[in-house]
Amino acid sequence: MTRAFIFPGQGSQTVGMGKALAEAFPQAKAVFDEVDEALSQKLSTLMWEGPAEELTLTANTQPALMAVSLAAIRVLEAEAGLDLKQHAAYVAGHSLGEYSALAAAGSLSISDTARLLRIRGNAMQNAVPVGQGAMAALLGLEYDAALEVAREAAQGEVCDAANDNGGAQVVVSGHKSAVERAVAIVQTKGAKRAVMLAVSAPFHCALMQPAADAMREALDRVTVNAPAVPVVANVEAAPITDPSAIRDALVRQVTGTVRWRESVAYIASQGVDSFYEVGSGKVLTGLVKRIAAGASSAAIGGPDDIAAFKASLNG
């Protein structure tokens, strides 16, 4: 099996995402209905009609992106005969996308995943008072060099590497003043540029510890099964299948670095040469091209993508 299925994270949301799937396939509509019921909210209406500002709220974005990914998976199963156990070597997801990967692989139910992501989004938003935290993308610096910048910028505050996205793209997160120092320092280190990100909280850094504690409690209350295929965890950049290890990795992920570059490189090193990004957008498809030279990557987010994958699987 030379395929891996990967699932996008925050930033891939758009108003209208998943609507074409729901209109074309009853399996997709059933997923959106299940998520709406689990959250006691017409999240699907917000996803398809907006407003964008409300969809972008972390507590809405996280379950919404998962819903699109799982709707696409259910359609792939029904229309293309996809069986992850048979057709995939690994699954992985970027930040909240790891929850989508686990749900796709049968480790978590869709309803539990929606509720967990609502808790996660609220907890991450509430962990740090608005205006005290920030994130910035450092472009043109490799990971080790970015770590040095973060350490230099901290000066007794928090400045952590939040995402190692590959292609010399590292995101730092922490106290606003420390992140601003990192942006200033990076100009002297040969980076192409540094960009402050329009985010509502400093994700994946030590300031998120209250959210990690909340997720530990929430995960203890749900059933976690062994996944049908190994999940390459963000914090390990290695496959895990044991339910207790999955819980632990999801808790550590809240404050830990999303090791996406290493995760994709690991999957490619195991002989995988085809990556399929399932859900909204094509962010991960682009990152794979930078990390795994020679591997193909394609996004599956709409009816035409479903048809193309069906032809490739059955061709």
N, C-alpha and C positions, 0 to 999 in steps of 0.2 A: 504494500500500500504506500503510494508516494504522494498522498494528499494530506493536507492539514486544513482545518476550518478555523478561521480566526474571526473575532467579534469586536466591533468598534466600541470606543469609549466616548466620554463627554467631548463635545465639540463637533460631533458628526450629525447633530440633530438639525432638522429643517421642518418647517411647517409643511404638512402634506405627506410626510414620510409614512409609508405603509398603506396609504389609501388605495393605491392601484392594486396592491396585493389583496386587500380586503374585498374590493369590488369584484376581483376576478376569481378568487378562490375561497370557498367556504371554510377551509382549514385555517386560513389566515384570519378570517372574521372571527372564528371561534377563539383564537388566541387573544385578540383584542377584547372580546367580550369577557373572557376569563380574567384578564388583567383589570378591566373596569370593575368587575365584581369584587375581586380581591381587595381593591383599594377603595371601594365604595365611592367611586368617582368616574365620570365619563372622560377618562384620560384620552381615549381615542378621539373624541370630539376636539379636545384641545390640540392634539397632534395634527389633526387634519385641517382645522380651521384657525388655529392660533388663539390669542395673539402670541407672537414670537417671544415677547418679554416673559410671558407666563410659562411657556414651554421651556424657556432657558433656565428657569429656576431649578436648582440642582435636584430638589425633591421630585420634580416632574420629569426632568431630563433622563434621570437614571432608569426608572422603570419603563419610560417610553422607548428608549433605545433598545432595551432588552426585548420589549414586546415586538418591535419590528424584526429583530434578529430571529426570535423564536417563531414568529409568523412565517418568515421565509424558510426556516428549517422544516416546519410542518408541511409546507407546500412542497418542498424538495422531497420529503419522504413520500407524500401522496402522489405527486406528479412524475417524479424522476426515479422513484424507487430507492432513494437514498437511505442507506443504513450505515450510520457512523461506525458501528463496530466492524462492518465489512469493508467500508469504503474510505475510512480515515485512519491515519496512524496517530494523529494528535489533534487536540483542540486547544485553543488559547484565546485569551481576550485581553484587551488593553484596559486596565483599571476596572471600571464597572463591567466591562466586557467579559471579565473572567467569570462573573455571575452568569452571563448569557451562555458562555461556553459550558459551564457546569449544568445549566438547565438543559441545554441541547444534548448533553451526554447522559442525561437522566439522573444526575447526582442530586439535583434539587427540582421540586415541582415548580411549574410556572407561577402558581399563586404564591407560594412561599418566596420565590425569587422576587416577585413584584413587591411584596410586603417588606422583604429585607432591604431592597434598594430604596424604598420610601424611607425607611428608618435610617439607612446609610446617608441618603441625601440630606435629610433634616439634621442628623447628628454632625455631619461634616460642616454644614452651614452654620450651626450653632456653636461649634467648638471654639471659634475665635470671633470676637466682636468685629463688626463690619468696619473696615478701614485700617485694622491693625495688621492684617496679613496681605501678602501679595505673591505673585508668581511671575517669572520672566523666562523667556526662551533665549538660550545662548546658542547662537548659530555660528558654525565654523570652528567649534572647539570639540575635541574628542573628550570622552567621559572623564579620564583621569585629570586632564587639564581643567575641566569644569569643576571637578571636586575640589581642586586646589583653590580655584576662585571662590567657591562657596565657603571654604574654611577661612580664607583670608577676609571675606566679607562679614562673617558672623560677628566677630568682636563682642562675644558674650551673649549675642542673640541667636535665634535659630535661622540658619540658611542651609537647607538640605537639597540634595539632588532628588527631585521628585520623579522625573521621567528621563530615562536614557533611551531615546527614540531611534537612535542610529542615524547614519548620514551626518555625523557631527552636529546633532541637534539634541541638546540637553536642556531640560527645564529645571529651574531652581525654585524653591518655595520656602516661605518662612515669614519672619517679621518684615513689614514693609520697608523699614529703613535698611535692614540688612540686604534685602533683595535689590534695593536701589543702589546700595554700595557695590553689589556684585555686577550690576549693569555698568557702573562706572569703571570698575576694575577691569572688566573683560575687554574694554577698548584698548587696553595696554598689552593684551596677551595675544594679539594677532587674530582675534575672532572677526568674522565678517560683520556681525552686528548683534545687538541684544535688544529684545523687545519685551516690554512689560505686557502681560496678558490681561485681557478683560475677564477676570474671574471673580466669583463672589466670595471665595475663601482660599486659603493657602493649602491646597490638597497635598497629600503624600509627604508630610514632614512631621516633625516631633510635636508641633502645635496641635495636631489632630488626635492626640492621645485620648481626650474625652470621647471622641467618635469611635476610636478603637475599642474602648471599654464598652460602649453601647452595643457595638457589633458582636462583641464576645457574648454578651447576655442574649442578644437576639438569635445568634447562631446556635446557642445552647438549647433554644426552644423549638428548633425545626429538625426534621429528619434529613440527614445527609447520607446518600447512598454512594457506593463505589461507582464511579463513572464508567460508561460503556467503553470509553477509550481514555488513555492518559491525558490529563490536563497539565499543560506546562504553566506552572504558577508564576505570576509576576515577580514575587519576592525570591523565588528559588532559581528561576530560569532553567528549570528542570521538571520532569514529569512527576506528578503525584496522583495516587489513586486511593489512598487510605482516607476514610471519612474524617478521622480526627486530625490528620495532617491537612486536609482541605480546610477544615474550620480554622485551624491555627494560621494557615497561610492567608486566609481572608481577613483575619484580625490584623496580622502584621502588615498586610497590604495597605491599610489605612494610613499608617505613618511611614511605611517603607517606600523604597524606590521601585517604580515600575521598570523592571529590567527587560524592556522590549527588544532592544538590540540583541542581547544575549539569548533571549527566548527564541527569536526567529533563527538566530545562528545555530542554536542547539537543534531545532527542528530540522533545519537544512542539513546539518551534519549527520543526521540519522537517515539520510537518503530521500527525504521529502523534497520534491521539486515542483509541486503545484500547491499554491496557497489560494484559498477561496475566502474572501471577506464577506461575511453574511450579515446583512442589515443595511443601515443607512450610511450612505457616503462611500468614499474611496480613500480615506486617509491612510489606513493600514496597507492598502494595496500599493500606494506610493512608497511607504516606508520599507516594505518587503523588497521592492526593486533596488533600494539603496543598500540593503543589508545582505541579501542572499543572491549574489551574482549568478545568473544562469537559471534561477528559478522563475517560473511563471506565476503571475498573480492576477486574480480577476475578482470583481465585486459582484455580489448577487443581492440585488435589492428590489427588483421589480419583475413583472411578468416576462419581459423579454430575456432577462438574465436567467430566469428559471428554465425557459425553453432552450437557451444556449447550453446550460449545464446538463440538461437532460440529453441533448444530442451528444455532448462529449462523453457522458457516462455510459450511454448505451451505444455509442459508435464504435 
